[in-house]
């Protein structure tokens, strides 16, 4: 029998301070940077999830030494530059359904010598990598997709990234660019990467650049042209911020249930663009406070208002906003997020389908959706999650206000937030 999570109905306001695990995006950038640095880097508040474990496993298979403790949320990476990347006999790496691992590790191994094969689960074989492969080929790497689909499995035959100029389209994912940037300081010569058109999820690229500079890389950018010179990352201690994407679900709970929820340790100057989701909640009528304790959201007394939200720069927030939108007093339009059709599932289609199960009037757009208020949401709904962690967590929050909601395949949250349901339970327990 398929596992279900019965979402508890919440009748009153929530008052809670929640601790969120470390950011997936920061953890999976810190790991390759630390591996390339010379010496030991100690990562604190690191995320232990399916995605980060796939990355750690890949680094270990490549010959890097790591010491990790999920109990203390720490990882020590013993950086050795590109010295372990010498595999004339070939290495196979399995990345599950981790897009960051697949894209970052492809550029990472291109710095070495040998043959590398990168593959994942069935859905990963549907996630595009063609623009990344084209960028690697521009820089002198023999990189191609074995099935000629533009997706994994990937085969990379390399004797190092030569340097030069690459053109990288990043309208589907910013991870292509971030992966190349992280590797670029270890190329044999200067690297210039040109990005034509609009860059999707630009805050994630800003995060990459800030982290590279923090570890000592020589990089310059004007937003569309990125230049690096050969340089070396410097090892050291690095504290990872709480995951802003994971925080969004708890802040959204305050928005629809009332009361106040504080996400400890998340600041207004976060590296993560998704921290700005609190501003969307503010536009919907919530009160938002940024202080030394973290970010606090207080739900509105007179109900949520619908919004027009261009989520181009924080597209992972699409399911979170879509899930709470039916409880607003006016329509909500989410736009400029066509790229989320290429995530763990087609998130636009998935959100439309699941909202309609609740009886919501929703219109699917090519690049988003329009959600009408719904005064009488259908109870007893079993939500399909499509093996997508964000669908599971987002619709759990809607279920707090709709009795009898159940979440199918709840364990899929392990991709980025393994103890999500335990932390949610603590938030909802009045004794905490």
N, C-alpha and C positions, 0 to 999 in steps of 0.2 A: 504494500500500500504506500502511495506517495506521501511523504512527510508534508505536514501543513503546520503553519504557525497561526494560532488563533489570536487575532489582535484584540487586546483588551479595550473596552469602550471607556472613554474618559468623559465624565460628566462635569467635572469642575476644573478650576485653573491649576496650572502646574507651576511650582516654584522649586527650582533646582539649579545647582551648578554642576556641570558635567565635564569630565575629563575625556578628551578625544585622543585616540592614538595618533602617532606621527603621520605626517603627510606622505601619501604614496608617491606623489610626484617628486617631492624633495628627496625621499629615501632612494628612489630609483635613479636619481641624478647623482646623489652623493656616492652611491656604490661604485659606478665606473670611474668617477673622478678620483675617489680614494684609491682605487686599484691602480690607477695610472701614476699617482703620486709616489714619491720615494719615501718610504717609512710608514709607520703605523698611524692610522686615522681612527679616532674613537668617536663613533656616532651615538648620540644619546637621543632618547625618545624616538628611536627608529620604529618603523612599521613592520610588524610581522604578519604577513598576509600571503595569499597565494601568489600575487604579483611579485612581492619582494623576495619570496622564497625561490621563485623561478629565476630571478636575477642572481641571487646568491649562489644557487646551484650551478648556474651557467659559469659564473666566475670561478668557482671551485673546479669545475670540469676543465676549465682552461688552464688551471695550475696556480691560481691565486689562493692564498691562505686567509681564512676568515675565522673569527671567533664570535659567536652570536649567542645571546641569551634573551629568549622571549620573556622570561620572568622580569628581567631588569630593563627590557626594551633597548638593549645596547648591542652594537656591532663594532668589532674592531677589524679593520681591513688592513692587511699588511701589503702596502703598495710596492710594486716592483717595476713600474713603468711598463714597457712592452716586452720585457724579457721573457715572461711565460708564454707569449704568443708566438710560439715556434712549433708548428704541428704539421710537418710534412706528410705524416700518415693520415691526417684528417681528424676532425672532431665533429660529433653531432650534438647539437644543443636543442633541448625541448623547452619551449617557452609557454606551454599551456595556451591560455587565451589572454596573455599579457601583451598588449600592444606596445607599452613602453619598453619591455624587455626585448621584444622582437626587433624593434626599430633601433634602439640604442645599442644592443649587442651586435647588430649587423655592422654598424659603423665601427664599433669598438674592435671587433676581430679583424676588420680590414687593415688595421695598423700593423698586423703581424705578418707571419709567413706561414703558408699552408693552405689547406682546403677546409672550409667550414660549412656545415649544413645546418640550417635553422628551420625548425618545423614546430607545429603546435596542434591544438585540437581542431576539430572540423570547422568551427567558426573562424579560427585564426586563418584557415585556408581561404576564407572569403574576405579577409581584411587587406586593403590595398597597400602595397609596398613599392609600386612601380616608380614613383617619383624619387624615392630614396635610392633605389637601385640605379636610376639614371644619374643621380648626383654622384654616387660612388664611381660610376664609370667615367664621368667627367674628370674625376680626380685620379684616374689611372688604375682603378680596381676592376677586376673581372668579376662582376656581380650579376646574377640573373635568377629568374624564377624558373624552377624546374618544369612546371606544368604550363608555362606561358599564359598565366592568368593574371599576372601582376601581383600575385599573392604568394605566401609561403606554400610549399617549401622553397627556401632560398639556398643557393649554392654560391659561395664566395671563394674564389681562388685569388690569392693575394700575395704580394711581396712588399706590402706597405702602401699607404696612401701617399702618392707622389707629391701632391700639391697642385696648384693651378686654380682655375676658375670653374665653378659648378653653378648651374642654374637649377634651382629646386622649387618646383611648384608646391605650395603649402596651403592650398585651398581646401584640402581634405583633412589634413592633420598637421599640426605644428611639430609633431614628434620627428618627422623627417629632418627638419632643420635642426632641432635640438640635438638629435643623435649625431649628426655631422659636426656640429659645433663642439660638442664635448670631446670628440676624437681629434678635431683639427689641430690643436696645439702640438700633437705628436706626429703630424705629417712630416714628410721629408723636406718640405719647403713651405713657403707661405700659402695660405688658402684664402680664396675669395669666393663667397657664396652670394649669388644674386637671387632674389625672390621676386618674380614678376607678379603683379596683381596684389590683391589683398591677402594678408597673412591671417589665417584662422587662429583663434585662441592665442593672440599675441602675448598676453600676460605670461603664458608658459615659456615663451622664448625669452622674455625679460627675466623670468626666474632663472633660466639656464645661464644667461649671461652674468647675472649677479653672482650666482654660485661659482661660475668659472673664475670670475675676478677675485672672489673671496679666497679661492684656492691658488691664486697667483698667475692665472693665464693672461696672455697678451691678446686682447680682443677689442676691436672697434666696430661700431655699427651706427648706421644712420636710419635704421628701420627697414631698409630694403636691400642694403648691401652690408655684408658681414665679412670682416677681415681678421685673420689670425696670423701670427708669426710663430715659428717653432719656439715653444716654451715648456716649462714643467710645472705641474701642480705641486703645491707644498702641503705635506701631511700636517695634521693637527686635529684638535678636538672640534667637533661640530654638533650643535644642538639643532634638532629637527623640529620645526613648528608642528602644532596640532593640525590635523587634516581639515582644511576648510570645507572640502566637499562633504566629508562625513559630518561636520558640524551643522551643515545646512538642514539636515533632517530634524535635529533637536531644536534649532531656532524656528523652523517651520511649525513644530509642535506647539510652541508658545503662541505663534501667530493664530492658530486655529482653535486652540483649547483655552487661551487666556493665561494670565499669570506671566511670570518672567523666567527665562532660561538664560543662564550665563555659560558660555563656552570659555573655560579657563585657558589662559595663555595665548589666545588668538588676538592679535593686535591690528590696529587700523593700518599699520605699515607692513602688513604681511606680504611675503613674497608671492602669495597665492591670489590669483585673480578672483577665485571663487569666494574669498572673504567678502567681496563686495555684494554678495547675495543678500546680506543684511540690509543693504541700501534698497534693494527691490522690496523687501518686506516693509521698509520704512515708507516707500511710495504707496504701499497697500494699506497704510494706516497704523503700522506698528511703531512703537517708540524704540529707538536704538541708542545704546550708550557704549562708547569705547573708552575704557579706562585701564588702570593697571591690573585689574582683575581679569580682563578679557573683553569679549563682546557680549552684551546683554540685550536680548530682544523681549519686549513686553507686548503682549497681544492687545489689539485695539478694543476699546469698550463697545464701540458701535459697529463692530464687524469689519471684515476685510473689504477693501475696494479692489476691483479689477484693475489691471494695468496693461499698458502696451510695452512689452519687454523685448528689446533686441538683445539676445543672449549670445551674440557672436563671440564675445570674449570670455564667456563662462558657460559654454554649451553643456557641460556636465550637470548644470542646474535645471535643464529642461524637465526631467521627470519630477524633481522636487516642486517646481512651480506649477507644473501641470496637475499634480496630485492635489494641491490645496486650492487651486483656482475655482472649482465648483462651489466652494464655500464662500466665495466673495459675493458682493451684492451687485456687481456689474461684470460684463465680459472681460476676459483676459486674452490678449493676443501675444503669442510667442513667435518671434520671427528671426530670420537670418541664421538658421541653425541646420541647414541642409546636411551638413557634415555628420550630424548625429545619426543619420541613417546607416553610417558605416561603423558604428560602435559595436559593443558586444551583441546588440541586436539593432534593428531599425527602430530607434527610440521614438520617432514621430509616430510611425504606424502602431507601435506597441502601446504608447500612451493613449492614442485615439481608441484603440480596441478595448483597453481596460477601462477607460472612462465611460465608454458606452455600456459596459457591463453594469455600471452603477446607475445607468439611466441618464447620463449627462449628454446634452446636446453639444457635440464637438465637431468642428470642421477641420479636415486635414488639408494642409497647404503643402506646396512643394518644399518650402523651407521652414515650416512650423505648423502651428495649429491655433484655432480660435475656440475658446472654452466658454460656454454660457453658464451663468449661475444655475444651481439646481437646489430647490428648496426641499425636495423629497428624494434623497438619494436612496437607491435600492439597497436593502439590507441583505445579509447572508451571501455576499459575493465571494467567490473563490478566485483570487487574482493570479493569473498566469504571469510568471516572471521572466520567461524566455532565457533562463540561466544568466540573467543580467542583474548584477548586484544593485545597481541604482534603481531599477524598476522595483525590486523587492523592498528596499528601504523607503523609497518615496511613497509607495502605496500602503506601506505599513502606517505611515503618518496619516494618510487620509482615513485609514481604518480606525484610528483613535476616535473619530467622530461618527462612524457608521457601524452600527452594531452587527455582529456576526461576520465581520470580514475575516477571511483566511488568506494566507499567503502561501502559494505553492512553492516548493523547492527553496525554502528559506535559507538553506545552507549555502546558497550561491553568494551570500554576502561575504563569505570567507575570501573572496577575491581581493577585497580592500579593507574589510572591517569585520574580522572574524567574530568579535564579541559584541556586535551591534545589539543583538536582542537582550543580552545580559545588561548592557549599559542602559538600554531603553527601560528595562524592568526596574532598575534602580531609580531612574528618573520618575517613574510613575508610582513608586512605593512611598506613601506619605511618611513612613518612619525614617526615610533618608533625609 
